[in-house]
Amino acid sequence: MMKKAGGFLFYKEPKNLEGGFELLEGVNEEMMDPPDENKPEGGSGQQKKGRLSKKDRQNTDDNGEERHRPPKNPEFLSDKLSDNIETLRQKFHMPRNRDVSIRQFRIGWKLNACLCYIDGMIDKDTLNLSIFPRLMSKEIINEIGRRCPVDVLIENVLTVYRAEKQARVTDIVMGILNGASVLFIDGCDEGVIIDTAGYKTRNVQQPVTEKVVRGSQEGFTEDLRINITLLRRIIKNENLIVETSTVGKADNNTVAILYHDKYANARVVQEVKKRISRIDTDFLPGEGVLEEFIQDKTYALFPQTLSTERPDMSAIFIMEGQIVLLANGTPFALIVPISFFRLLHSPEDGNSRWMFGSFLRIVRALGLFCATFLPGLYVAIVLFHPEVIPTELLISITQAKEPVPFPTVVELLIIEGAFELIREGGIRVPTTIGQTLGIVGAIILGQAAVTAGLVSPIVVIVVSITALGSFTIPNHELGLAIRIERFMFIAAGAILGIYGFALLIFILCVHACSIKSFGVPFLVPVAPKTKAVPEVLIRRPIWQQKNRTDSNQAANRQRQGSNVENWSKE
């Protein structure tokens, strides 16, 4: 009994021949391989009867049939169809890869050919209606004659909008992985990459995190082609440049760089392309990882790029001379360079009249102040400077704190932690439940905490105002930075009072002044001050916004001509 209990509680490393699988760290792979049953005893080089050597197994398929040897130069195609098929089998690890298909047939009933594609990533109607019927027609042989079949098929036969010939194996493999079908013909050392991509994608829907009352209701999707199309629909200009780069040695993700050739600064464009080209990683899942690779300071608290899922907002940045980065597989775009004050702006500001847009910005600035400073300021004043509080309010706070057994800092951290849990839980649960969970959970939790005597009512009011202020911040990453700073200010106020509070403000300002986003100071146009000061807090009337901001150093500073202020005076 004790032995069984000991075996249950303590770990025992199994022997080589014991049951179970053991993956040990730092052990040579050859030592971890299972014993070779084919190797005869005595160490002789002879093999058992009926067994194949490793070399023979490589040259045979799963059915024991002999495979064709790969071509001598695996970087380029061979003029033999059998060699090209074998190259594809090795590249895609067939037959273990069950979704890669090689369809062999005869062009015009005479010329051997095959079509390679990935099932599920191609449009089957295109193959069945536009490609196979044309290639298998008898009349096609008369059209080919003595000419190169590849050129004839591209020019006269294939009724698809994009088809190109390619001889390099790596480019052909990438085309297949992107949803294309590749045609190989016996006797030709080039393949035809036919664009037949037809995999399912999410439709264009409303933005989830950046909803507005006035403005576009379209958001980016996970498909790179659709996202570029959304931007081209807004910016109908031949100077809109779209450059692509492949990032990730294993997933080969495509990153698109979009900018206006007449407005974007050429040095910033070259810097962006240089940083993207130097990314050395196996996997790039999306724009969040891309942001970490290209940002200036890794350990900076503030975001150095702006992430948005709105095409209209991305188009505004492009026309201001900034650069938009799109990665395949993510519905967000990265904008560089950016400044702190640009993170507080919303696309709804420009779609409203100037006084309404200015009012919304002032509300956001007030919400930013409350979300950042209010809890720390409350702790510093209550603990170290109660003399600044009016007498009636101080008596009310003192009476409310009498039944609470915890210090002010502890009760504030309890409620702040509870609100953070409610906010995070509301995001993870389904949307219909999340909103109810956030509202009802906060009300019930706050009332229960006050009734139980764990916190005072004034603390619940302070934290509630703080939470409402954090919801007014339009940028998600800036909101996360503010939430971290809030706890820093609470600690500074609890340790040194208003002096610690002021010291932390000074440190964060110095930290923000040291940050640059692709050469642009983070606090521009305040520090340093630029000539053409853009709208920091007050949005000017649209007819006064004649020039672009100096911080981006756009190639063309003029935004508009001399528009009329008042048509009644015309």
N, C-alpha and C positions, 0 to 999 in steps of 0.2 A: 504494500500500500504506500509506504513512504517512498519507495523507488519510483512508483508511478507519479506520485506528487512531485518528486524532484525532477522527473523528466518533463512534467508539464510546466514547471516554473523556470527551469534553467535551460540554456541553449547548449546543444551538443552538436558539434560539427560532424556531418555525416561523412562516412568513408566513400571512396570512389565507387564502390559497387553497391552501396546501400540504395534503398529506394528514395526517390525524390530528386529534385533539381536544385543545384546550389550554384549561385552566381557570386563568386568571390572577387574582391577588389584587388587589383595588382597582380593577379595570377596570369601567367602566360596563357594565351589562347590555346596553344598546342597541348598544354597540360590539362586544359578543361575539356578538350575534345573527347568524345566517347571512344572507348577502345576500338581499334580497327579489327573487326572480326575477319577481314579478308587476308590479313597478314598471317602467314603460317608460323607455327612455332619454330624456334631454332634460328629465327632472324634471316632466313633465306629469302632471296628476291623472288622466288616463285610464288604464284598466286594460286588460289584454289580453283578447281575446275568450275567453269561456268561463271566466274567473276571477271569483270572488266577492270582494267587499270584506270587510273584517274585521267590519263590522256585519252583513253578510248571513250570514257564516259563523257568527256567534253566534246567529242566528235560525234556523239550519238544523241538522239532526242529521247523523250520519255518512253517511246515505243520500241527503242532499240534500233531504230533505223539510222543509217549514217547521215550526218549533216553535211552540208556544203561548207567548205572552209571559207572564212571571211576574206575579203579582198586584201591585197597587199598594202594598200594605202587606205586606212579606215577613215581618213579625214574627208575624202571625196568619194563620190559614187563610182561604181564600176559600170562598164557597158554590158555586163551580164546580169540579167534579172535575178538569177538564183543567188548571186553574191550580194546583191542589194537586199533581197529578202532576208538573207542570213544576217546581214548587218543590222537590219531592223529588229530581228528576233533577239540579237544580243543586246542592243541598246535598250529595248523595252522589257528584257527579261521574260521573254515568252518561252513556254506557255504559262508561266506562273501569273503573268499579267493577263487576266481574263477579259479586260475591257478594251484591249488593243486588238483591232481587227485588220487582217490583210486579206483583201478580196481579190482573188486572181481571176482573170477573164482574158478574152481575146478581142483586140480591136479589129473590127471588121471581119471577125471570124478567123483571122489569120495571124495577127501580130500579138504575141504574148505580152501581157501587161498585168499590173496589179495596182490596187488602190489601198493605201494605209490610212487609218483614221482611228480615233478613240470613240467608242460607242457612248453616247450620252452628251458629247460635246459638239456633235455635228447635226445639221438639219437633214434629216432623212429624206424629206421631200425634194431637196435640191439634188441629192444623189439619184433618187429613183426617177425623177422627172426631167432633169436637165443634164445629167452627166452620163449615166449608164446607157440610156436609149441612144444618145448620139454616138457614143464610143463603140457600141456594139452593132451599129448599122453597117450593112454591107457596102453602101455607097462611099463610106469614108476611106476605103482603100484606094479608090480612084483619085480622091482628093490629095492623098498623101504622095503617091507616086514615088519619086526618088528623093524628094526633099526630106529634111529632118522632121520626124513625126512630131517632136515637141513644138517646133515653131508653127507647124500647120494646125495643131490642135489649139494652141493659144490664139492664133489669128482667126481661124475659120470655124472651129468646131465647138469649143467650150463656151456655152452661153451663160457664163457667170460674170459678175461685175469685177472680180479681181482674180487674176491667175498670172503667176510668174514662174520662170524656170530657175532652178537652183541646183548647184552641184556639191556644195559643202554639206556634210552630214549633220553637223551641229545645227545649222540653220534649218535644215529639214526637220530635225527632231523638235526644235523649238516651235516650228509651224504646226506640227501635229499636236504638241502639247497645248497650243493656243486655240485649238478647235478646227484647224484646217485639215483638208484631205490632200494627200500627196500621191501623184500618179507616177508610176515607174514603168518604163517600156524597155523591152528586151532589145539590146543593141544601142541604147542611148545612155550616155554617162551623165545625164541631167534629169532631174525630176521636175514635175510641175506642181507647185504649191497652189491649191485651189481653196479659196476662202469659202468654207462651208460652215462656219461657226453658227451654232443654233442652240446653245445651252440656255436653260431657263434663268432668268434674272428677275429681280424685284422691280415692280413698276415704280414710276416716279410718284412719290407721295409727299405729304406735308412734312416739313422739318419737325423733328421731335423735341429738340432742345432749344430751338430758336424760333418760337412762334411769334407772329406779329399780327396786329389787327389790320393795318394797311400795308400792302406790299405783296410781293410774290408769295405764292403758297406752294412752290416747288422746292424739293430738296434733292440732294445728291443721292445716288444709289451706290451699290457695290460694284457696278460695271463701269470700267474706265471709259469705254466708248460713249456710253450714255452721258456721263458727266462732262466729257469734252463737248459733246453735242449741245448740252444745256447751256454751256458758256458761249458757244458759237452762235446760238440762237439769240443771245442778248447782245453780243459784240459782233456785229456783221461788218467786219473790217478785215481786209487782206493782210494787214500788219500784225494781226494776232498770231503769234508764233507758238507752235506746239512741238516741243522736243521731247523725245522719250529716251529713257535709259533703263537698262536691266540691272536690278539689284537683287542679290541673294544667289549664292552659288548652288543652292539646292532647289529653291522654289522658283527662281528666275522671275521675280515679280517685276512688273513694269511700272515705272515712275514717270509721270508726265510733268514737264516744266512749261508753264504757260506765262507769257508776258507780251506786252505790246512793244513792237520793235522801235517805234518812234518815241515812246515815253519812258521805258525802263532804262535804268542806268546800265551800261554795258559792263562795267566792273562788277556790279552786284550780280548780274547774270552769270558772268564767268566764275565768280566765287561760289555761287550756288551749284553750278555744274561740277566744279572741282570737288566740293565736299561730297556730293552724291557719288561721283566716280571713285572716290577713295573709300567708300564703305565696303568693308570686307567681312561679310557674314554669310551664314548658310541660309538663314530664313528671315524674311522681312514680312511680318504679318499685316502691317498697316502703317498709317501715318503717325501713330503714337511712337513706334520704334524709330521711324524715320526722323521724327523731331529730335529724339535723343542723340541720334548720330550726327546731326548737322548743327545743333545749337552751339552757341559760343561758350557758355559756362554750364558745365554739368551740374554743379552744386548750387546754382543760383535758385533762390526761392521763387522768383517771379518767372512766368512763362516768357520765352523769347521768340515764340512764334504764335500766330493766331490761328486757332482751329475753328472752322465753320462748316456747316452742312448746307449753306444757302448759296445757290449759284448767283443770285443777284448781288449779294454782298461780295462774293469773289470777283464779279465783273467790275464792281466799283473800285476795288483795290487794284485790279489790272489797269484800269483807266487812270489811276493815280500814279502809275509808274512802279507798282510793286509786283511781286512774282507770286504765282499760285502754283502749289505742288499738289498733284493728285496721284494717289497710289491705287493700284488695282486691288479690289477686295474690301475697300473701306468707303463709307459714305461721307467722309470728311475731307476737307481741303486744308492745306497749310499755307499761310500767307506770311511772306517775309519781304523786307524787314518791317517791324512794327514798333510801336511805342506804348507806354503805359496808358496814356489817355485814350489811345485808339481802342484799347481793350474795353473801355467803358461805353463805347458808342454802340448803337443798335441801328439796323437798317430802317427801323421805323422813324428814326430821327429825320432822315432825309425825305421820307414820304409824307411827313406832316409839315404844316406851316412852321415858320421859323420860331414863333413864340411858343408853340406847343412842343416842338423839339427841344427848345431850351429848357422848358419846364420839366420835361422828362429827364433830361440830363442832370438838372439840379436835384431831382428826387433820387436819382441813382447815386449822386455824390453824397447825399444825406444818408442813404442806405449803406454806402461803403463806410462812412464814418461810424455809424452805429455798429455795423458788423465787425469792425476792426477794434475800436477803442472803448465802446460802452462797458463791457464787463470788466476790463482791466481798470478803467477809470473809476468804476463803482467800488472795486476792491481797494484801490489806493486811497480814495476819499474816506471810505468807512473805517478803514484800519488806521490810517495815519493822519488824516486831515478832516476829522468830523466837524471842525469849527466852520468850514465853508458851507455846511448844510444848514438850511433854516431850522430854527428851533422846533417848530411844530412838526416838520418832516422828520427831524432827528428823533423826536420822542416817539413818533409813529413807527419808525424803523426799529427803535430799541424795544418797544413793546411787542412788535411782531417777532423779534428774535429771541424773546425770553424762553419760549418752549422748545427752541431748536437746540439740540445738544452739540451741534458741530460748529466749527468756526465759519466765518463768511466765505473763505476760500474753498473749503470742503463742500459746503452746500451749493456754491456756484459750480464747482466741478461736477457734482452729482447731476444737476439739472442739465449742464452742457453736454455731459456724456450721454445722458438719456435722450436728448434731442438729436445728437449725432447718430445714435442707434436707430431712432425712429426714421430719420432722413435716409439712412442707408438701407434700412429694411423696406421703406416705401419704394425705393428704386428697384429692388430685386424682385418684389412680388408683382403679379400682374397689374396692369395699369388701372383697371377698374377698382381693384382692391387697394392699390397703393395710395391713391388720394384720400380714400376714407381712412386708411390706417394712419396716415400722417396727421390728419385733423383730429380724429377721435382719440388716437393714442396720445397726442400732446395734451388735449383737454383732460382726459381721464388721469393721465400720469401726473400732470401738474396739480390737479385738485386733490388727488390721493396723497401726494407728497406733502402738501400744505396741511391736509387734515391729520396726517400721521405725525406731524411735527418734525419732519426731516428737513424741510426748508421753509424759509419765510416767504410770504406773498410777494414782497418787493423783488426777491431774486427771480421768481417766476416771471414777473413783469419785465425785468431787465433782459433775461434770456429770450423771452418771446419777441421783444423788440429787436434784439440782435438777430434772431432767426429770420424775421421779416426783412431786415436790412440785407441779409446775405442773399435772399431770393431776388433782389433787384439787380444783382451783378449779372450782366449778360453773358460774360465769358466763364465757362465752366472751370478751366484751369486757374484763372485768377480767383474764382470763388474758393477753390481748394487752398490756394496760398493764403487767402484772407482767414480761412478757418484755422490754419496752423498759426498764423500770427496772433489770432485772438487768444489762444492759450499761452503764447509767449508774453503777451501784455498782461494777462492775469498773473503769471508768475512774477513778472517784473514789478507790478503794482503791489503784490503781496510781500515782496522782499524789501523794496526800497521806497515804496510809496510813489508819490508823484515824481520824485527824482529818478527812480528806476523807469517809470513810464516815459519820461522825457528822454532819458538815455537810450532806451530801446528805439524810440522814434528817430533819434539821431543816427544810430547804427544802421537802421533799415534804410534811411535816406542815403547814407554813404554807400551802402550795398547796392541800392538801385542806381546811383550815379555811376557805379563801376561796371554796370551791365551794358552791353551793346548787342544789338540784333543786326548781324551782318553789316557791321560798321556804323550803324545808326545808334546814337545814345538812347537809352531806354526812357529817360525823362524829357526828351525833346518834345515840344519847343520851350519848356520852362528852364531846363538845365541841360544843355546850353540853350539860350534863347535864339531863335532864328529870325530872319528878316520878315518873311511872310508867315506870320503866326496863324496857324489853323484854328478851327473851333475847338477849344479845350473844354469849356463849360457852356458857353453861350453859342448857339448856332446862329450865324448871320443869315440874312436873307439871301436867296439863291443868286440874285443878280449881283451881289457884292463878292461872290466867290469866284474871282476872275483868275487866280493863279493857284497852281498846285503848291503843296508845302515844300519848303526848302530842304527838309530833313532827308527825303528820299533822293534828292538831287536828280530829279527827272530830266530826261533829255530835252523835253519841251515843257517849260514852266507854265505857259498860258493855257488855262482851262476853257475860257470862253471870251467872247468879245464884249463890247459895250452894250449891254442890254438896257432896256428902258426901265427906270424905277417906277414911274407912274404913267400909265397910258392916258390918263385924263389930261396930262400936260403935253401930250404929243400933238 
